[in-house]
Amino acid sequence: MKLYFMKKEALDILKSNLDTVYNMYFTEKDNKWLWKVCGGDPFVEFKEIQDFQLAPIDSDMSKGEVEFANCKIIYKHLSFLTESQACDERLWAGMCHSVYYSYLRKRWDYDTKSPKNQKEAVSNVKSRFFFSGGTRAGLFRNSIAKCWWVGRNTYDPSNVNPFEKLDIIGSNDISSKISDIFYSNNFSANPIILNGIVKAFKNFKDENIQLSLKEHIRPSLQFLNAVGGGVVLDCLDEDEIADMLIDNIYGIIQGDQQSVEIEAESEEYEDMDIDGNEIPEENIEKSTQNEYVVVGQIVNVYVKETDEIKSILVNYLPNSTKIPPLAKSLIGCYIGDEVLFQGKTYLIKEIQK
């Protein structure tokens, strides 16, 4: 099996002409059309390796399970790549347009469906076969690259099951989890933070508590991100990270704490649907509310039951990683939100930076 880089000239030609050639990904069963568009061979050989197969698309597995399996398969067989090579768009574009061209057409149903419209099709082809939105975004959106990087960030050769972390994260909603954990928040850049997140997930898995991405995981990751605004997460150990997430998720489950809520239309988290499709910019409803409460701010609230105004410091207790429960309940809320806490209603009137 030969791996190919895409030549820089060919890469530039294809990306700059996607508005006119995007339909070729839907109509052409093989990649021979690339030679004509690029004016010659678009590839340069990189390395010959032992042949391996990706997870079968026409099996009983869901698309999420296929992608989950490919995270293990791709990293296991391409673990020899250096970080520099694995950050190179030419490598992943080369693989997507050569050895895995037919596979990706089938993975994204390009072999059976026609594009809905030009703008959406161009956007999806760009993110799936190339890099879109910069290098870091590209690493976790390109169909092959994201599997390698998720595999790399969760692989532990010292463990009996080297992919235990990935198994704990699980295959359900895997595309959205990749976006939330590895791209939107970039927690994977610090293995201690990632280990803490996985440890929190394991806690609920061991308790046989099913977590929802939208209701539990996403709000708690945003809570952790908000905490990062008030304390350097890099200074915490994985148990402290796990404890913060566990406390927040239990708060959501028990309904006794107001946790960070991310609206379904939030641009930061919902620029891809669950199947990895880019959502057109004009379809994203942007919030018109003011900035929400984060750690380190002072919040003025009106207590309805006692008819009084209070100022609450949203921050950590001295020499602690704990935030007072009332203050914690305000994180992620906006001016005008009402928070119920221990029988009282707190109406947020002002957020002081």
The 8 nearest C-alpha neighbors of each residue, nearest first, counted from 0:
[[1, 50, 48, 47, 49, 2, 51, 98],
 [0, 2, 47, 46, 48, 3, 44, 45],
 [3, 1, 46, 45, 47, 44, 94, 0],
 [4, 2, 44, 45, 93, 43, 42, 94],
 [3, 5, 90, 93, 89, 43, 42, 45],
 [4, 6, 93, 42, 89, 41, 92, 43],
 [5, 7, 9, 8, 42, 41, 10, 4],
 [6, 8, 10, 9, 11, 5, 89, 41],
 [7, 9, 11, 6, 10, 12, 41, 37],
 [8, 10, 12, 6, 41, 37, 11, 7],
 [11, 9, 7, 13, 8, 12, 6, 14],
 [10, 12, 8, 14, 9, 13, 15, 7],
 [13, 11, 9, 15, 10, 14, 16, 8],
 [12, 14, 16, 10, 15, 11, 17, 9],
 [15, 13, 11, 17, 16, 12, 10, 125],
 [14, 16, 12, 13, 17, 11, 18, 10],
 [17, 15, 13, 18, 14, 19, 12, 20],
 [18, 16, 20, 21, 19, 14, 15, 13],
 [17, 19, 16, 20, 21, 121, 117, 15],
 [18, 20, 17, 16, 21, 22, 23, 117],
 [19, 21, 17, 22, 23, 18, 16, 13],
 [22, 20, 17, 23, 24, 121, 19, 18],
 [21, 23, 25, 24, 20, 26, 19, 114],
 [24, 22, 26, 25, 21, 27, 20, 32],
 [23, 25, 22, 26, 21, 27, 109, 104],
 [26, 24, 109, 23, 22, 110, 27, 113],
 [25, 27, 23, 24, 22, 28, 110, 109],
 [28, 26, 23, 29, 24, 25, 30, 32],
 [29, 27, 26, 101, 30, 110, 25, 24],
 [30, 28, 27, 31, 101, 100, 32, 97],
 [29, 31, 32, 33, 96, 100, 27, 97],
 [32, 30, 33, 29, 34, 35, 27, 28],
 [31, 33, 30, 35, 34, 36, 27, 29],
 [34, 32, 36, 31, 35, 30, 37, 41],
 [35, 33, 39, 37, 40, 32, 36, 38],
 [34, 36, 38, 33, 32, 37, 39, 31],
 [35, 37, 33, 34, 38, 32, 13, 12],
 [38, 36, 34, 9, 35, 39, 33, 41],
 [39, 37, 35, 36, 34, 40, 41, 33],
 [38, 40, 34, 37, 41, 35, 36, 33],
 [39, 41, 34, 42, 38, 37, 33, 43],
 [42, 40, 9, 6, 5, 39, 37, 34],
 [43, 41, 5, 6, 40, 4, 3, 44],
 [42, 44, 4, 3, 5, 45, 6, 41],
 [45, 43, 3, 46, 2, 4, 42, 1],
 [46, 44, 3, 2, 4, 43, 47, 1],
 [45, 47, 2, 1, 44, 48, 3, 0],
 [46, 48, 1, 0, 2, 49, 45, 44],
 [49, 47, 0, 1, 50, 46, 2, 76],
 [50, 48, 0, 51, 47, 76, 1, 46],
 [49, 51, 0, 48, 52, 1, 47, 76],
 [52, 50, 49, 53, 76, 0, 72, 73],
 [53, 51, 54, 50, 72, 55, 73, 69],
 [52, 54, 69, 55, 72, 51, 73, 68],
 [53, 55, 65, 69, 68, 56, 52, 66],
 [56, 54, 57, 58, 53, 65, 52, 60],
 [55, 57, 58, 54, 106, 65, 62, 60],
 [56, 58, 55, 59, 60, 105, 54, 106],
 [59, 57, 60, 56, 55, 61, 54, 65],
 [60, 58, 61, 57, 56, 55, 62, 64],
 [61, 59, 58, 64, 65, 62, 56, 63],
 [60, 62, 64, 63, 65, 59, 58, 56],
 [63, 61, 65, 64, 66, 60, 56, 274],
 [62, 64, 66, 61, 65, 173, 170, 67],
 [63, 65, 67, 61, 62, 170, 66, 60],
 [66, 64, 62, 68, 63, 67, 54, 69],
 [65, 67, 69, 63, 68, 64, 62, 70],
 [68, 66, 64, 70, 65, 170, 69, 63],
 [69, 67, 65, 70, 66, 71, 64, 54],
 [68, 70, 72, 66, 71, 67, 73, 54],
 [71, 69, 146, 150, 67, 68, 73, 72],
 [70, 72, 69, 68, 74, 73, 150, 75],
 [73, 71, 69, 75, 74, 70, 76, 68],
 [74, 72, 76, 75, 69, 147, 70, 71],
 [73, 75, 147, 77, 78, 150, 76, 71],
 [76, 74, 72, 73, 78, 77, 71, 150],
 [77, 75, 73, 74, 78, 72, 51, 79],
 [78, 76, 74, 79, 75, 73, 80, 147],
 [77, 79, 74, 80, 75, 76, 151, 73],
 [80, 78, 77, 81, 76, 74, 75, 82],
 [81, 79, 78, 77, 84, 85, 82, 83],
 [80, 82, 84, 83, 85, 79, 78, 86],
 [83, 81, 85, 84, 86, 80, 87, 79],
 [82, 84, 86, 81, 85, 87, 80, 88],
 [85, 83, 81, 87, 86, 82, 80, 90],
 [84, 86, 82, 83, 87, 81, 80, 90],
 [87, 85, 83, 84, 82, 88, 138, 134],
 [86, 88, 84, 89, 85, 90, 83, 91],
 [87, 89, 91, 90, 92, 130, 86, 129],
 [88, 90, 5, 92, 4, 87, 91, 93],
 [91, 89, 4, 93, 88, 92, 87, 94],
 [90, 92, 94, 93, 88, 89, 144, 95],
 [93, 91, 95, 129, 89, 94, 90, 128],
 [92, 94, 5, 4, 90, 91, 3, 96],
 [93, 95, 91, 97, 96, 92, 98, 99],
 [94, 96, 92, 99, 100, 93, 128, 97],
 [97, 95, 100, 93, 94, 92, 99, 30],
 [96, 98, 94, 100, 99, 95, 93, 30],
 [99, 97, 94, 100, 96, 95, 2, 101],
 [100, 98, 102, 95, 97, 101, 94, 103],
 [99, 101, 96, 95, 97, 103, 102, 98],
 [102, 100, 104, 103, 99, 105, 29, 28],
 [103, 101, 99, 105, 100, 104, 106, 56],
 [102, 104, 106, 105, 100, 101, 99, 107],
 [105, 103, 109, 101, 107, 102, 106, 110],
 [104, 106, 108, 103, 102, 107, 110, 109],
 [107, 105, 103, 104, 108, 102, 56, 109],
 [106, 108, 105, 104, 109, 103, 110, 102],
 [109, 107, 105, 110, 111, 106, 112, 104],
 [110, 108, 25, 104, 112, 107, 111, 105],
 [109, 111, 108, 105, 104, 25, 112, 26],
 [112, 110, 108, 109, 113, 105, 25, 104],
 [113, 111, 109, 108, 110, 114, 25, 115],
 [112, 114, 115, 25, 109, 111, 22, 110],
 [113, 115, 116, 120, 112, 117, 22, 25],
 [116, 114, 113, 120, 117, 119, 112, 118],
 [115, 117, 114, 118, 119, 120, 121, 113],
 [116, 118, 120, 119, 121, 114, 115, 18],
 [119, 117, 121, 120, 116, 122, 279, 18],
 [118, 120, 122, 121, 117, 116, 123, 279],
 [119, 121, 117, 123, 122, 118, 114, 124],
 [122, 120, 124, 118, 123, 119, 21, 117],
 [123, 121, 119, 125, 120, 124, 118, 126],
 [122, 124, 120, 126, 125, 121, 277, 127],
 [125, 123, 127, 121, 126, 122, 128, 120],
 [124, 126, 129, 122, 123, 127, 128, 131],
 [125, 127, 131, 123, 130, 141, 129, 124],
 [128, 126, 141, 142, 124, 125, 129, 123],
 [127, 129, 95, 92, 124, 125, 141, 126],
 [130, 128, 92, 125, 126, 127, 141, 131],
 [131, 129, 137, 126, 141, 88, 125, 134],
 [130, 132, 126, 137, 133, 125, 136, 129],
 [131, 133, 136, 137, 130, 134, 135, 126],
 [134, 132, 136, 131, 135, 137, 130, 138],
 [133, 135, 137, 136, 138, 130, 132, 86],
 [136, 134, 138, 137, 133, 139, 182, 132],
 [137, 135, 138, 132, 133, 134, 139, 140],
 [136, 138, 130, 134, 140, 131, 135, 139],
 [137, 139, 135, 145, 144, 136, 140, 141],
 [138, 140, 145, 137, 136, 141, 182, 144],
 [141, 139, 137, 126, 138, 145, 142, 136],
 [140, 142, 127, 144, 126, 137, 143, 145],
 [141, 143, 127, 144, 140, 145, 128, 146],
 [142, 144, 146, 145, 141, 91, 147, 95],
 [145, 143, 147, 141, 138, 146, 142, 91],
 [146, 144, 139, 148, 138, 147, 143, 140],
 [145, 147, 70, 149, 144, 143, 148, 150],
 [146, 148, 74, 150, 144, 145, 149, 73],
 [149, 147, 151, 145, 150, 146, 152, 144],
 [150, 148, 152, 146, 151, 147, 145, 153],
 [149, 151, 70, 147, 148, 74, 153, 152],
 [150, 152, 148, 154, 149, 153, 147, 74],
 [153, 151, 149, 150, 154, 148, 187, 190],
 [152, 154, 150, 164, 151, 165, 149, 162],
 [155, 153, 162, 151, 161, 150, 152, 156],
 [154, 156, 161, 157, 158, 153, 162, 160],
 [157, 155, 161, 158, 154, 159, 160, 162],
 [158, 156, 155, 159, 161, 160, 154, 162],
 [157, 159, 161, 160, 156, 155, 163, 162],
 [160, 158, 161, 157, 156, 163, 155, 162],
 [159, 161, 158, 163, 162, 155, 156, 157],
 [162, 160, 155, 158, 156, 154, 163, 159],
 [163, 161, 154, 165, 160, 164, 166, 153],
 [162, 164, 166, 160, 165, 161, 167, 158],
 [165, 163, 167, 166, 162, 153, 197, 168],
 [164, 166, 168, 162, 167, 163, 153, 169],
 [165, 167, 163, 169, 164, 168, 162, 170],
 [166, 168, 164, 169, 165, 201, 163, 197],
 [169, 167, 165, 166, 164, 197, 200, 170],
 [170, 168, 166, 167, 171, 165, 173, 67],
 [169, 171, 173, 64, 67, 63, 172, 168],
 [170, 172, 173, 169, 63, 64, 174, 176],
 [173, 171, 175, 174, 176, 273, 170, 63],
 [172, 174, 176, 170, 171, 175, 63, 177],
 [175, 173, 177, 176, 172, 275, 273, 274],
 [174, 176, 178, 177, 173, 172, 273, 179],
 [177, 175, 173, 179, 178, 174, 180, 172],
 [176, 178, 174, 181, 175, 180, 179, 173],
 [177, 179, 182, 175, 176, 183, 181, 180],
 [180, 178, 176, 183, 177, 182, 181, 175],
 [181, 179, 177, 176, 178, 184, 186, 182],
 [180, 182, 185, 177, 187, 178, 179, 186],
 [181, 183, 178, 185, 184, 179, 180, 139],
 [184, 182, 179, 178, 185, 181, 180, 268],
 [183, 185, 186, 182, 180, 179, 181, 224],
 [184, 186, 181, 182, 187, 183, 188, 180],
 [187, 185, 188, 184, 189, 193, 180, 181],
 [186, 188, 189, 185, 181, 193, 190, 152],
 [189, 187, 186, 185, 190, 181, 193, 152],
 [188, 190, 187, 192, 191, 186, 193, 233],
 [191, 189, 193, 192, 194, 187, 188, 152],
 [192, 190, 194, 237, 193, 189, 195, 236],
 [193, 191, 195, 194, 190, 189, 237, 186],
 [192, 194, 190, 196, 195, 187, 191, 186],
 [195, 193, 191, 197, 192, 196, 237, 190],
 [196, 194, 237, 241, 240, 198, 192, 193],
 [195, 197, 193, 199, 194, 198, 241, 192],
 [196, 198, 200, 194, 199, 195, 201, 193],
 [199, 197, 201, 195, 200, 196, 241, 194],
 [200, 198, 241, 202, 196, 197, 201, 245],
 [201, 199, 197, 202, 198, 203, 204, 196],
 [202, 200, 204, 198, 199, 203, 205, 167],
 [201, 203, 199, 205, 200, 204, 198, 206],
 [204, 202, 206, 208, 205, 201, 200, 207],
 [203, 205, 201, 207, 206, 202, 208, 200],
 [206, 204, 202, 203, 207, 201, 208, 200],
 [205, 207, 203, 204, 208, 202, 201, 209],
 [208, 206, 204, 205, 203, 209, 202, 210],
 [209, 207, 203, 206, 204, 210, 205, 202],
 [208, 210, 207, 211, 204, 203, 206, 215],
 [211, 209, 215, 208, 212, 216, 203, 214],
 [210, 212, 214, 215, 213, 216, 209, 217],
 [211, 213, 216, 217, 215, 214, 210, 172],
 [212, 214, 217, 211, 215, 216, 218, 261],
 [215, 213, 211, 212, 216, 218, 217, 210],
 [216, 214, 211, 212, 248, 218, 213, 217],
 [215, 217, 212, 219, 218, 220, 211, 213],
 [216, 218, 220, 213, 219, 212, 215, 221],
 [219, 217, 259, 221, 260, 220, 216, 215],
 [218, 220, 222, 216, 221, 217, 244, 247],
 [221, 219, 223, 217, 222, 218, 216, 224],
 [220, 222, 224, 218, 219, 223, 225, 217],
 [221, 223, 219, 225, 220, 224, 259, 218],
 [224, 222, 226, 220, 221, 225, 219, 227],
 [223, 225, 221, 227, 222, 226, 220, 228],
 [226, 224, 222, 227, 228, 223, 293, 221],
 [227, 225, 223, 228, 224, 229, 294, 222],
 [228, 226, 224, 230, 225, 229, 232, 231],
 [227, 229, 226, 225, 230, 294, 224, 293],
 [230, 228, 294, 227, 226, 295, 231, 314],
 [229, 231, 227, 232, 228, 226, 234, 294],
 [230, 232, 233, 234, 227, 229, 235, 228],
 [233, 231, 234, 235, 227, 230, 192, 226],
 [232, 234, 231, 235, 189, 192, 236, 191],
 [235, 233, 232, 231, 236, 230, 191, 237],
 [236, 234, 232, 233, 239, 237, 240, 231],
 [235, 237, 239, 238, 240, 191, 234, 192],
 [236, 238, 195, 240, 191, 239, 194, 192],
 [239, 237, 241, 240, 236, 195, 242, 198],
 [240, 238, 242, 241, 237, 236, 235, 243],
 [241, 239, 195, 237, 243, 238, 242, 192],
 [240, 242, 195, 199, 238, 244, 239, 243],
 [243, 241, 245, 239, 244, 240, 246, 238],
 [242, 244, 246, 240, 241, 245, 247, 239],
 [243, 245, 247, 241, 246, 242, 219, 248],
 [244, 246, 242, 248, 247, 243, 199, 241],
 [247, 245, 249, 243, 244, 248, 242, 250],
 [246, 248, 250, 244, 245, 249, 219, 243],
 [247, 249, 251, 245, 250, 246, 215, 244],
 [250, 248, 252, 246, 251, 247, 253, 245],
 [251, 249, 247, 256, 253, 248, 252, 255],
 [250, 252, 248, 254, 249, 253, 258, 256],
 [253, 251, 249, 250, 254, 248, 215, 255],
 [254, 252, 250, 255, 251, 249, 256, 248],
 [253, 255, 251, 252, 256, 250, 257, 249],
 [254, 256, 253, 250, 257, 251, 340, 252],
 [257, 255, 250, 328, 254, 258, 251, 340],
 [256, 258, 328, 329, 338, 259, 255, 251],
 [259, 257, 256, 328, 260, 251, 330, 247],
 [258, 260, 331, 218, 222, 330, 261, 221],
 [261, 259, 218, 258, 262, 331, 332, 214],
 [260, 262, 218, 263, 265, 259, 217, 221],
 [261, 263, 265, 264, 260, 286, 213, 269],
 [262, 264, 265, 261, 269, 213, 268, 266],
 [263, 265, 262, 284, 283, 266, 269, 285],
 [266, 264, 262, 267, 263, 269, 268, 261],
 [267, 265, 269, 268, 270, 264, 283, 285],
 [266, 268, 265, 269, 270, 183, 264, 179],
 [269, 267, 266, 265, 270, 179, 183, 178],
 [268, 270, 271, 266, 265, 267, 264, 272],
 [269, 271, 278, 266, 277, 268, 267, 272],
 [272, 270, 277, 276, 269, 275, 278, 273],
 [271, 273, 276, 275, 274, 269, 277, 270],
 [272, 274, 275, 175, 174, 172, 271, 276],
 [275, 273, 272, 276, 174, 271, 63, 62],
 [274, 276, 271, 272, 273, 174, 277, 175],
 [277, 275, 271, 272, 274, 278, 123, 273],
 [276, 278, 271, 270, 123, 279, 275, 122],
 [277, 279, 270, 271, 276, 280, 282, 272],
 [280, 278, 282, 281, 119, 277, 283, 118],
 [279, 281, 282, 283, 278, 270, 266, 284],
 [280, 282, 283, 279, 284, 278, 285, 266],
 [283, 281, 280, 279, 284, 278, 264, 285],
 [284, 282, 280, 281, 264, 285, 266, 279],
 [285, 283, 264, 282, 286, 265, 266, 281],
 [284, 286, 283, 287, 265, 266, 264, 288],
 [287, 285, 288, 284, 265, 264, 289, 262],
 [286, 288, 285, 289, 284, 290, 333, 265],
 [289, 287, 286, 290, 333, 334, 291, 285],
 [290, 288, 291, 333, 287, 334, 286, 350],
 [289, 291, 333, 288, 292, 334, 350, 332],
 [290, 292, 333, 331, 332, 289, 293, 330],
 [291, 293, 330, 331, 332, 333, 329, 290],
 [294, 292, 330, 225, 296, 331, 295, 291],
 [293, 295, 229, 313, 314, 296, 226, 228],
 [296, 294, 314, 229, 313, 293, 297, 312],
 [295, 297, 352, 313, 294, 351, 312, 293],
 [298, 296, 312, 351, 311, 313, 350, 310],
 [297, 299, 350, 311, 310, 349, 351, 300],
 [300, 298, 310, 349, 348, 309, 347, 311],
 [299, 301, 347, 346, 348, 309, 308, 345],
 [300, 302, 308, 346, 345, 307, 303, 309],
 [303, 301, 345, 307, 306, 305, 304, 344],
 [304, 302, 306, 305, 344, 301, 345, 307],
 [303, 305, 302, 306, 343, 344, 307, 345],
 [306, 304, 307, 303, 302, 343, 301, 308],
 [307, 305, 303, 302, 304, 301, 308, 309],
 [308, 306, 302, 305, 301, 309, 303, 304],
 [307, 309, 301, 300, 302, 299, 310, 306],
 [310, 308, 300, 299, 311, 301, 307, 302],
 [309, 311, 299, 298, 300, 297, 312, 308],
 [310, 312, 298, 297, 313, 299, 309, 326],
 [313, 311, 297, 314, 296, 298, 326, 310],
 [314, 312, 326, 294, 295, 296, 297, 311],
 [313, 315, 295, 294, 322, 312, 316, 229],
 [316, 314, 322, 321, 320, 317, 319, 313],
 [315, 317, 319, 322, 321, 318, 314, 323],
 [318, 316, 319, 315, 320, 321, 314, 322],
 [317, 319, 316, 320, 315, 321, 322, 314],
 [320, 318, 316, 321, 317, 315, 322, 314],
 [319, 321, 315, 322, 316, 318, 239, 243],
 [322, 320, 319, 315, 316, 323, 243, 314],
 [321, 323, 315, 327, 314, 316, 324, 326],
 [324, 322, 326, 325, 327, 321, 316, 315],
 [325, 323, 327, 326, 328, 322, 256, 321],
 [326, 324, 328, 327, 323, 340, 329, 256],
 [327, 325, 313, 323, 328, 329, 324, 311],
 [326, 328, 324, 329, 325, 330, 322, 323],
 [327, 329, 257, 325, 326, 256, 330, 258],
 [330, 328, 327, 326, 332, 331, 292, 257],
 [331, 329, 292, 293, 327, 332, 328, 259],
 [330, 332, 259, 292, 291, 329, 293, 260],
 [333, 331, 291, 292, 330, 329, 336, 259],
 [334, 332, 291, 336, 335, 289, 292, 290],
 [335, 333, 347, 348, 336, 349, 289, 332],
 [334, 336, 347, 333, 348, 346, 337, 332],
 [337, 335, 333, 334, 347, 346, 332, 338],
 [338, 336, 346, 345, 344, 347, 335, 339],
 [339, 337, 345, 344, 340, 346, 336, 257],
 [338, 340, 344, 343, 345, 342, 337, 341],
 [339, 341, 343, 342, 338, 344, 325, 256],
 [342, 340, 343, 339, 255, 344, 325, 256],
 [341, 343, 340, 339, 344, 304, 345, 338],
 [344, 342, 340, 341, 339, 304, 345, 302],
 [343, 345, 339, 338, 303, 302, 337, 346],
 [346, 344, 302, 338, 337, 301, 300, 339],
 [345, 347, 337, 301, 300, 336, 348, 335],
 [348, 346, 300, 334, 335, 336, 349, 299],
 [347, 349, 300, 334, 299, 346, 335, 301],
 [350, 348, 299, 298, 347, 334, 351, 300],
 [351, 349, 298, 297, 299, 352, 292, 296],
 [352, 350, 297, 296, 298, 349, 299, 292],
 [351, 296, 350, 297, 295, 298, 292, 293]]
